[in-house]
Amino acid sequence: MNEPDLCPACGARNDCALADPRTADQACWCYSVSIDPAIIEALAPQLRDRACLCPRCAGVEAQLRAGTLPRS
């Protein structure tokens, strides 16, 4: 799986602003949260740096709910 708008870990929509032509000029939600590097390292090497994880797989749902970044 190598779709920029899908999470490479689970295949769900990742809400990546950069993958959507309507919001490609905006920063992605993932720029404003802290993702544990171990989560990225747990991905197969060919899946890293290809697409955003979804907030659930990135382990940042609580950060987003806490208001760290408004979700679109």
matplotlib code that plots the C-alpha trace (Angstrom):
import matplotlib.pyplot as plt

x = [0.0, 1.5, -1.4, -0.5, -4.0, -4.0, -2.2, 0.6, -0.1, -3.8, -5.1, -7.5, -7.7, -4.8, -6.3, -3.0, -3.3, -0.4, -2.1, -5.3, -4.9, -7.4, -5.2, -1.7, -0.5, -1.2, 0.9, -0.2, -1.6, 1.4, 3.8, 2.3, 2.3, 4.9, 5.0, 7.1, 10.0, 9.5, 6.1, 7.8, 10.6, 8.0, 6.8, 8.4, 11.2, 9.4, 6.4, 8.3, 8.3, 5.7, 2.5, 1.3, 0.1, -3.5, -3.8, -4.8, -1.7, 0.5, -0.7, -1.6, -5.4, -5.1, -2.9, -5.4, -8.3, -6.5, -6.5, -2.9, -4.1, -7.6, -8.6, -10.3]
y = [0.0, 3.3, 5.8, 9.2, 9.7, 6.3, 5.2, 2.7, 0.8, 0.2, 1.5, 4.0, 7.7, 9.6, 13.1, 14.3, 17.9, 17.5, 14.5, 16.5, 19.0, 21.3, 21.7, 20.8, 24.3, 23.8, 22.0, 18.5, 17.8, 15.5, 18.5, 19.7, 16.5, 14.3, 10.8, 8.3, 7.3, 3.6, 3.7, 4.8, 2.2, -0.5, 0.0, -2.0, 0.0, 0.3, 1.9, 4.6, 8.2, 7.4, 8.6, 9.9, 7.4, 8.0, 9.6, 6.3, 4.4, 7.4, 7.3, 10.9, 10.9, 12.2, 15.1, 16.1, 15.8, 17.9, 20.8, 20.6, 21.1, 21.6, 18.8, 19.5]
z = [0.0, -1.0, -1.2, 0.3, 1.9, 3.6, 6.7, 5.8, 9.0, 8.9, 5.6, 7.1, 5.9, 7.5, 7.1, 5.6, 4.5, 2.0, 0.3, -0.4, -3.3, -1.6, 1.5, 0.1, 0.9, 4.6, 7.2, 8.0, 11.5, 12.1, 12.1, 15.4, 17.5, 19.0, 17.5, 19.3, 17.0, 18.0, 16.2, 13.0, 13.5, 13.9, 10.3, 7.6, 6.0, 2.7, 4.4, 6.2, 4.9, 2.2, 3.9, 7.2, 9.8, 10.9, 14.4, 16.0, 14.6, 15.4, 19.0, 19.0, 19.4, 22.9, 21.8, 19.1, 21.5, 24.0, 21.5, 20.5, 16.9, 15.5, 13.2, 9.9]

ax = plt.figure().add_subplot(projection="3d")
ax.plot(x, y, z, "-o")
ax.set_aspect("equal")
plt.show()
